[in-house]
C-alpha cells in the first residue's frame, strides 16, 4: 500500500513539473523561447525599445488651481486621472446664519435640492439627464457650509456645471415640493429620536452647550414648531442674502482647470437667480462665542452616553492639525478601560472656532468613574506627553489623512472646504509636514489653554450618578483631575 502511494506521488510530481528531472535543476520555459532565459529581470532585454515613463515637474500636476471670476465666485480644481469627475458648488451658508431667520431653513434647502428648476420640470428629469453621463447627485448641509455635488463622466462636464447652476440659482420651490419637504423633515425628526445610535442627537446637544444660542450652537435640524412656518418667501429671503457668488466655490476633481473655468463663465457668470438680482443686505458676520455649559437628557436607554468638549477659537481654528493629534492621543488612552462600551475622540472644525470632543458610554453605575477618567486625561495632556504615544498618534493621523484622500469625493470636499474657508488649499504633503513638526510642548501649550476655559458637557441616558457640572469643572481645575468626593447620609 505504501509503495502504491509513493508511486502515485511521483506520478503527480512529474505531471505538475514535466521538465523536472531527478538530480537536475528545474528550468521554466517562457513563451518567447529560451534565448533570454539567463538574463535577470533587473536588466533590460536586448532589442526591446527603452520605455518612456511619465514625468512630473515639481508639484505642478498636484497643485490645486484657483481662479476668481469677476462676480467673486471662486473656481478650484484638482487634477486626478480617470474617466469620472466630481464637481460641485459649496456655499458659505448653513444653520449658523439663521439667527435672524426661522431656524431650520438650511435643513429645508437640503431636502429641496435637485428638485424642479426653470429648465428642468422635475427631479426625475434631472436624474435622467445625469444618467446619460453615468452621474449621481447629492446635497449636504452642515452648520456653516451647504454643498451640492455631482459625480459623472468627465465628458459631460458642461452639462454638469449647467445643471448645478440651475439647481443652485433657479429652483422653483413649488408649493407641492415644499409640502413634501415638510413631510420629509417631520419624518427625519421622528427618526432622530427613535434611532438606537444617539450620536446625531449628542452632536446637537454638545454644540448647544458649547455655543449657547449663537452661531454654530444654533439648531442644525428644523424645530418641529417651525416646519409649518417655512414657505417660499422665507426661503427666498434667506437665499437672497447667502446664495451670492462671493460666498460660493465651484470645485472639481478629475477635470481640466481651463475647461472648468470656461464652463463657470458660461453658466455662472452673470446668471440671474430666481429670487431676484438684489444684492445681499443683511449678512450675519457674527464670530462664534464659546460659552461652555451642560445639556443633559434623561432617556430610557439602559446606558449612559457622555460627550465632553473643550475648545473655542484660537489654536482651534480651522485648518490646523492639532485637533486631530489630540483625538489620536485620547483614543489610545481611553481604549485601555475595557468596561467602557465605547470611547471615541474627535473634533469639529469651523472657520473661526473648533471643538475637541471625547465621546464615551458605559453602564449607568460607572458613569462617575467614566467622567473621572476623562477629566484625568484632559489634565494629563497639560503635563508630560509620552513620546511613544505622540509618535503613534502622528502615524495614525497621517495614515488616516492619506487613506481618506485616496477617494475622489473626499478630495473634492477637501478642496472645496479649504478654498471656501481660507481661499487656498494645503496639499497632503504639507499637512503631513505640519503633523510631523508637532512637539510635546505644543500639545502641552494647547491643552493648558483649553483647560483655562469652561468645559461643554452633553449627557444622554440614565444619568442618576452623573456628577454635577460644578464638580466636573472643579476636576478640570485640579492638579490630578479627580472629582470632589461626595458623601451620602443614607445609602
C-alpha positions as CSV (number, residue, x, y, z in Angstrom):
1,X,0.0,0.0,0.0
2,X,2.8,2.4,1.0
3,X,4.6,1.6,-2.3
4,X,1.4,2.5,-4.3
5,X,1.1,5.8,-2.5
6,X,4.8,6.6,-3.2
7,X,4.4,5.8,-6.9
8,X,1.3,7.9,-7.2
9,X,3.1,10.9,-5.5
10,X,6.0,10.6,-8.0
11,X,3.5,10.5,-10.9
12,X,1.7,13.6,-9.6
13,X,5.0,15.5,-9.3
14,X,6.1,14.6,-12.8
15,X,2.7,15.7,-14.2
16,X,2.9,19.0,-12.4
17,X,6.6,19.6,-13.4
18,X,7.1,17.8,-16.7
19,X,10.5,19.4,-17.3
20,X,12.0,18.4,-13.9
21,X,14.4,15.6,-13.8
22,X,15.8,13.9,-10.8
23,X,19.1,15.5,-9.8
24,X,18.7,18.4,-12.3
25,X,17.6,21.9,-11.5
26,X,14.1,22.9,-12.7
27,X,14.0,25.2,-15.7
28,X,11.0,27.3,-16.7
29,X,10.3,27.6,-20.4
30,X,9.0,31.1,-21.4
31,X,6.6,31.6,-24.2
32,X,9.2,33.8,-26.0
33,X,11.6,30.9,-26.1
34,X,14.9,30.3,-24.3
35,X,17.0,33.0,-25.9
36,X,16.9,35.4,-23.0
37,X,16.3,32.9,-20.2
38,X,19.6,33.7,-18.5
39,X,19.0,37.5,-18.3
40,X,17.9,38.6,-14.8
41,X,14.6,40.6,-14.5
42,X,16.6,43.6,-13.2
43,X,18.3,44.0,-16.6
44,X,16.7,45.3,-19.9
45,X,16.2,42.7,-22.6
46,X,18.3,43.3,-25.8
47,X,16.4,44.5,-28.8
48,X,13.4,45.8,-26.7
49,X,12.7,49.6,-27.1
50,X,13.6,51.6,-24.0
51,X,10.4,52.5,-22.0
52,X,9.4,56.1,-21.7
53,X,7.8,57.0,-18.3
54,X,5.6,59.9,-17.4
55,X,7.4,62.7,-15.6
56,X,6.2,65.4,-13.2
57,X,7.8,68.8,-13.0
58,X,7.9,69.5,-9.3
59,X,4.4,69.7,-7.7
60,X,2.7,71.4,-10.6
61,X,0.5,68.4,-11.5
62,X,-0.7,68.1,-7.9
63,X,-1.4,71.7,-7.0
64,X,-5.0,72.9,-6.6
65,X,-5.5,75.7,-9.1
66,X,-7.8,78.6,-8.2
67,X,-9.4,81.3,-10.4
68,X,-11.7,84.0,-9.1
69,X,-14.3,85.3,-11.6
70,X,-15.4,88.9,-12.0
71,X,-18.5,88.3,-9.8
72,X,-16.4,86.9,-6.9
73,X,-17.1,83.2,-7.4
74,X,-14.0,81.1,-7.0
75,X,-13.2,78.1,-9.3
76,X,-10.9,75.5,-7.8
77,X,-9.8,72.2,-9.4
78,X,-7.5,69.3,-8.6
79,X,-6.3,67.1,-11.4
80,X,-6.9,63.4,-10.9
81,X,-6.6,61.0,-13.8
82,X,-9.6,58.8,-14.6
83,X,-12.8,58.6,-16.6
84,X,-15.1,60.2,-13.9
85,X,-15.0,63.5,-12.1
86,X,-16.7,65.0,-9.1
87,X,-17.9,68.6,-9.4
88,X,-20.0,70.7,-7.1
89,X,-20.8,74.1,-5.6
90,X,-20.0,74.8,-2.0
91,X,-21.7,77.8,-0.3
92,X,-20.8,79.6,2.9
93,X,-24.3,79.0,4.2
94,X,-25.8,76.9,7.0
95,X,-27.7,76.9,10.3
96,X,-25.2,79.2,12.0
97,X,-26.5,82.1,9.8
98,X,-30.2,81.6,10.9
99,X,-30.1,83.8,14.0
100,X,-32.3,86.4,12.2
101,X,-34.5,83.8,10.5
102,X,-36.7,80.9,11.3
103,X,-34.5,78.0,12.5
104,X,-34.5,75.1,10.0
105,X,-34.1,76.9,6.7
106,X,-30.8,75.2,5.8
107,X,-32.4,71.8,6.7
108,X,-35.3,72.6,4.3
109,X,-32.9,73.7,1.5
110,X,-31.0,70.4,1.8
111,X,-34.2,68.4,1.3
112,X,-35.3,70.6,-1.6
113,X,-32.0,70.3,-3.5
114,X,-32.1,68.9,-7.1
115,X,-35.9,69.5,-7.4
116,X,-37.5,71.3,-10.3
117,X,-35.8,74.3,-11.8
118,X,-36.5,76.8,-14.6
119,X,-35.0,74.4,-17.1
120,X,-35.9,71.0,-15.5
121,X,-39.6,70.3,-14.8
122,X,-38.9,67.7,-12.1
123,X,-36.3,65.9,-10.1
124,X,-36.8,62.8,-12.3
125,X,-35.8,64.9,-15.3
126,X,-32.6,66.0,-13.5
127,X,-31.7,62.4,-12.6
128,X,-32.4,61.2,-16.2
129,X,-30.0,63.9,-17.5
130,X,-27.3,62.8,-15.1
131,X,-27.8,59.1,-16.0
132,X,-26.8,59.9,-19.6
133,X,-23.3,60.6,-18.2
134,X,-23.4,57.9,-15.5
135,X,-23.9,60.6,-12.9
136,X,-25.2,60.7,-9.3
137,X,-26.0,63.8,-7.2
138,X,-26.2,64.7,-3.6
139,X,-26.7,67.7,-1.3
140,X,-25.4,68.1,2.3
141,X,-25.6,70.9,4.8
142,X,-23.6,71.5,7.9
143,X,-23.6,74.3,10.3
144,X,-21.5,76.6,8.1
145,X,-21.5,75.0,4.6
146,X,-24.0,73.8,2.0
147,X,-22.6,71.5,-0.7
148,X,-24.2,70.5,-4.0
149,X,-22.2,67.8,-5.7
150,X,-22.3,65.6,-8.8
151,X,-20.1,62.7,-9.8
152,X,-20.3,61.9,-13.6
153,X,-18.3,61.1,-16.7
154,X,-15.7,63.9,-17.4
155,X,-17.0,64.3,-20.9
156,X,-20.3,65.6,-19.5
157,X,-18.7,68.5,-17.6
158,X,-20.6,71.3,-19.4
159,X,-23.9,69.6,-18.7
160,X,-23.0,69.0,-15.0
161,X,-22.0,72.7,-14.4
162,X,-25.1,73.8,-16.2
163,X,-27.3,71.6,-14.1
164,X,-25.6,72.7,-10.9
165,X,-26.1,76.4,-11.8
166,X,-29.8,75.6,-12.4
167,X,-30.2,73.8,-9.1
168,X,-28.5,76.4,-7.0
169,X,-29.7,79.6,-8.7
170,X,-33.0,78.7,-10.4
171,X,-35.0,76.4,-8.0
172,X,-38.8,76.7,-8.5
173,X,-39.7,75.8,-4.9
174,X,-43.3,74.9,-5.7
175,X,-46.0,74.5,-3.1
176,X,-46.1,70.8,-3.7
177,X,-42.3,70.4,-3.3
178,X,-42.3,72.5,0.0
179,X,-45.2,70.3,1.3
180,X,-43.3,67.1,0.5
181,X,-40.2,68.6,2.2
182,X,-42.3,69.3,5.4
183,X,-43.3,65.7,5.5
184,X,-39.6,64.6,5.0
185,X,-38.4,66.9,7.7
186,X,-41.1,65.7,10.1
187,X,-40.2,62.0,9.4
188,X,-36.5,62.7,10.0
189,X,-37.1,64.4,13.3
190,X,-39.2,61.4,14.5
191,X,-36.5,59.0,13.3
192,X,-33.8,61.0,15.1
193,X,-35.4,60.5,18.4
194,X,-36.1,56.8,17.9
195,X,-32.9,55.6,16.3
196,X,-30.6,53.5,18.5
197,X,-27.5,55.5,17.6
198,X,-27.5,58.6,19.8
199,X,-24.6,60.3,18.1
200,X,-26.5,62.8,15.9
201,X,-28.6,63.9,18.9
202,X,-25.5,64.2,21.1
203,X,-23.7,66.3,18.4
204,X,-26.7,68.7,18.5
205,X,-26.6,68.8,22.3
206,X,-22.9,69.4,22.6
207,X,-22.9,72.3,20.2
208,X,-25.9,73.8,22.1
209,X,-23.9,73.5,25.3
210,X,-20.6,74.9,23.9
211,X,-22.1,77.8,21.9
212,X,-25.3,78.6,23.7
213,X,-27.8,80.5,21.4
214,X,-25.1,81.7,18.9
215,X,-23.6,80.8,15.5
216,X,-22.7,77.0,15.5
217,X,-24.7,76.5,18.6
218,X,-28.0,77.1,16.7
219,X,-30.0,74.0,15.8
220,X,-29.0,72.2,12.6
221,X,-32.3,70.4,12.4
222,X,-35.5,72.2,11.9
223,X,-37.5,72.5,15.1
224,X,-40.9,70.9,14.9
225,X,-42.7,74.1,15.6
226,X,-41.1,75.8,12.5
227,X,-42.0,73.1,9.9
228,X,-45.3,74.7,9.0
229,X,-43.9,78.3,9.1
230,X,-41.2,77.9,6.4
231,X,-42.5,78.8,2.9
232,X,-41.2,80.1,-0.4
233,X,-41.0,83.8,0.8
234,X,-38.9,82.8,3.9
235,X,-36.6,80.6,1.8
236,X,-36.1,83.4,-0.8
237,X,-35.3,85.9,1.9
238,X,-32.5,83.7,3.1
239,X,-31.3,82.8,-0.3
240,X,-31.1,86.4,-1.3
241,X,-28.5,87.1,1.4
242,X,-26.4,84.0,1.4
243,X,-26.5,82.4,-2.1
244,X,-24.3,85.1,-3.6
245,X,-21.3,84.4,-5.9
246,X,-18.8,85.8,-3.5
247,X,-19.8,83.2,-1.0
248,X,-19.5,80.3,-3.5
249,X,-16.8,77.9,-4.7
250,X,-17.1,75.8,-7.8
251,X,-14.8,72.8,-7.1
252,X,-13.9,70.0,-9.4
253,X,-11.7,66.9,-9.1
254,X,-10.7,65.0,-12.3
255,X,-11.2,67.9,-14.7
256,X,-9.0,70.3,-16.6
257,X,-8.9,73.6,-14.8
258,X,-9.3,75.7,-18.0
259,X,-12.4,73.7,-19.1
260,X,-14.0,74.1,-15.6
261,X,-13.3,77.9,-15.7
262,X,-14.8,78.1,-19.2
263,X,-18.0,76.3,-18.0
264,X,-18.2,78.5,-14.9
265,X,-18.1,81.7,-17.0
266,X,-20.7,80.3,-19.4
267,X,-23.2,79.2,-16.7
268,X,-22.5,81.1,-13.5
269,X,-21.1,84.5,-14.6
270,X,-24.0,87.0,-14.8
271,X,-26.7,84.4,-14.1
272,X,-29.9,85.9,-12.5
273,X,-31.2,83.9,-9.6
274,X,-34.9,83.1,-9.3
275,X,-35.3,85.3,-6.1
276,X,-34.1,88.5,-7.8
277,X,-30.9,90.2,-8.6
278,X,-30.8,92.4,-5.5
279,X,-27.6,92.2,-3.6
280,X,-27.2,90.8,0.0
281,X,-28.2,93.4,2.6
282,X,-28.4,91.5,5.8
283,X,-25.5,89.1,6.1
284,X,-24.7,87.8,9.6
285,X,-21.0,88.2,10.2
286,X,-21.0,87.1,13.9
287,X,-18.0,85.4,15.3
288,X,-18.6,82.2,17.3
289,X,-18.7,82.8,21.1
290,X,-17.7,79.8,23.1
291,X,-19.8,79.7,26.3
292,X,-19.4,76.2,27.8
293,X,-22.1,74.6,29.8
294,X,-24.1,71.4,30.1
295,X,-27.1,69.9,28.3
296,X,-28.5,66.6,29.5
297,X,-31.5,64.5,28.8
298,X,-32.7,61.5,30.8
299,X,-33.7,58.7,28.5
300,X,-34.9,55.1,28.7
301,X,-31.8,53.6,27.1
302,X,-30.0,51.2,29.5
303,X,-26.7,53.0,29.4
304,X,-25.2,56.5,29.8
305,X,-23.6,58.4,26.9
306,X,-21.4,61.4,27.6
307,X,-19.8,64.0,25.3
308,X,-17.3,66.3,26.9
309,X,-15.7,69.0,24.9
310,X,-13.0,71.7,25.3
311,X,-12.0,74.4,22.9
312,X,-13.3,77.6,21.2
313,X,-11.2,79.6,18.8
314,X,-7.5,80.5,18.9
315,X,-5.5,77.3,18.5
316,X,-8.6,75.5,17.5
317,X,-9.4,77.5,14.3
318,X,-10.0,75.6,11.1
319,X,-7.0,74.2,9.1
320,X,-4.6,73.1,11.8
321,X,-3.6,69.5,12.6
322,X,-3.6,70.0,16.4
323,X,-7.2,68.8,17.0
324,X,-6.6,65.6,15.1
325,X,-3.4,65.0,17.1
326,X,-5.4,65.3,20.3
327,X,-8.0,63.0,19.0
328,X,-5.5,60.2,18.4
329,X,-3.8,60.7,21.8
330,X,-7.1,60.5,23.7
331,X,-8.3,57.5,21.8
332,X,-5.1,55.5,22.6
333,X,-5.5,56.1,26.3
334,X,-9.3,55.6,26.7
335,X,-9.4,52.3,25.0
336,X,-7.4,50.8,27.9
337,X,-10.6,50.7,30.0
338,X,-12.4,47.6,28.9
339,X,-15.6,48.2,30.7
340,X,-16.4,51.2,28.6
341,X,-18.9,50.4,25.9
342,X,-17.4,53.0,23.6
343,X,-14.6,55.6,23.7
344,X,-14.1,57.9,20.8
345,X,-12.2,61.1,20.4
346,X,-12.8,63.5,17.6
347,X,-13.1,67.2,16.7
348,X,-15.3,69.7,14.9
349,X,-13.5,72.4,12.9
350,X,-15.1,75.7,11.7
351,X,-13.8,78.8,10.1
352,X,-13.5,80.8,13.3
353,X,-13.6,78.1,16.1
354,X,-13.4,74.4,16.9
355,X,-14.1,71.8,19.5
356,X,-12.2,68.8,20.8
357,X,-14.6,66.1,21.9
358,X,-14.4,62.9,24.0
359,X,-17.4,60.7,23.5
360,X,-17.8,57.8,25.9
361,X,-20.6,55.4,27.0
362,X,-20.8,53.0,29.9
363,X,-23.1,51.2,32.4
364,X,-25.1,53.9,34.4
365,X,-23.4,52.5,37.6
366,X,-20.0,53.5,36.2
367,X,-20.8,57.0,35.0
368,X,-18.9,58.7,37.7
369,X,-15.8,56.6,37.1
370,X,-16.1,57.3,33.4
371,X,-16.3,61.1,33.9
372,X,-13.3,61.0,36.2
373,X,-11.2,59.1,33.7
374,X,-12.0,61.7,31.0
375,X,-11.1,64.6,33.3
376,X,-7.8,62.9,34.3
377,X,-6.9,62.5,30.7
378,X,-7.6,66.2,30.0
379,X,-5.3,67.1,32.9
380,X,-2.6,64.7,31.8
381,X,-2.4,66.3,28.4
382,X,-1.3,69.5,30.1
383,X,1.6,67.7,31.7
384,X,4.3,65.4,30.3
385,X,3.4,63.9,26.9
386,X,4.7,60.4,26.3
387,X,6.8,60.4,23.2
388,X,5.8,56.9,22.1
389,X,2.1,57.8,22.3
390,X,2.8,61.1,20.5
391,X,4.6,59.3,17.6
392,X,1.9,56.7,17.4
393,X,-0.7,59.5,17.2
394,X,1.2,61.2,14.4
395,X,1.4,58.0,12.4
396,X,-2.3,57.3,12.9
397,X,-3.3,60.8,11.9
398,X,-1.1,60.8,8.8
399,X,-2.3,57.3,7.8
400,X,-6.0,58.3,8.2
401,X,-5.4,61.5,6.2
402,X,-3.7,59.8,3.3
403,X,-6.2,56.9,3.2
404,X,-9.2,59.3,3.1
405,X,-7.6,61.4,0.3
406,X,-7.5,58.4,-2.0
407,X,-11.2,58.8,-2.7
408,X,-12.2,61.3,-5.3
409,X,-15.3,62.6,-3.5
410,X,-13.2,63.2,-0.3
411,X,-10.6,65.1,-2.3
412,X,-13.4,67.2,-3.8
413,X,-14.8,68.1,-0.4
414,X,-11.4,68.9,1.0
415,X,-10.6,71.2,-2.0
416,X,-14.0,73.0,-1.7
417,X,-14.0,73.5,2.0
418,X,-10.4,74.7,2.3
419,X,-10.8,77.1,-0.6
420,X,-14.1,78.4,0.8
421,X,-12.6,79.0,4.3
422,X,-9.0,80.1,3.5
423,X,-9.0,81.0,-0.3
424,X,-6.2,78.4,-0.7
425,X,-5.5,74.7,-0.1
426,X,-2.8,72.9,1.8
427,X,-1.7,69.7,0.0
428,X,-1.4,66.4,1.8
429,X,2.4,66.5,2.0
430,X,2.2,70.0,3.6
431,X,-0.3,68.7,6.2
432,X,2.0,65.7,6.9
433,X,4.9,68.1,7.5
434,X,2.8,70.1,9.9
435,X,1.8,66.9,11.8
436,X,5.5,65.7,12.0
437,X,6.5,69.1,13.4
438,X,4.1,68.8,16.4
439,X,6.2,68.7,19.6
440,X,5.3,67.7,23.1
441,X,5.5,71.3,24.2
442,X,2.9,72.2,21.5
443,X,0.5,69.6,22.9
444,X,1.1,70.9,26.5
445,X,0.6,74.5,25.4
446,X,-2.7,73.9,23.6
447,X,-4.0,71.6,26.4
448,X,-3.2,74.2,29.0
449,X,-5.1,76.9,27.0
450,X,-8.1,74.6,26.7
451,X,-8.2,73.9,30.4
452,X,-8.4,77.6,31.3
453,X,-11.9,77.7,29.7
454,X,-15.2,76.2,30.7
455,X,-16.0,72.6,29.5
456,X,-19.1,71.8,27.5
457,X,-20.9,68.6,28.5
458,X,-23.7,66.7,26.9
459,X,-25.2,63.6,28.5
460,X,-27.9,61.2,27.5
461,X,-29.4,58.1,29.2
462,X,-29.7,57.1,32.8
463,X,-27.9,60.0,34.5
464,X,-28.6,59.2,38.1
465,X,-24.9,59.1,39.1
466,X,-23.7,61.8,36.7
467,X,-21.5,64.3,38.7
468,X,-22.7,67.9,38.7
469,X,-21.3,70.4,36.2
470,X,-19.6,72.2,39.1
471,X,-17.8,69.1,40.1
472,X,-16.7,68.4,36.6
473,X,-15.4,71.9,36.3
474,X,-13.6,71.6,39.7
475,X,-11.9,68.3,38.5
476,X,-10.6,70.1,35.4
477,X,-9.3,72.9,37.5
478,X,-7.4,70.5,39.9
479,X,-4.0,69.1,39.6
480,X,-4.9,65.4,39.2
481,X,-8.3,65.6,37.5
482,X,-10.1,63.9,40.4
483,X,-13.8,64.6,41.1
484,X,-14.6,66.1,44.5
485,X,-15.6,63.4,47.0
486,X,-19.3,63.1,47.8
487,X,-20.8,61.8,50.9
488,X,-24.3,60.5,51.5
489,X,-26.1,60.2,54.8
490,X,-28.4,57.5,53.6
491,X,-27.4,54.7,51.3
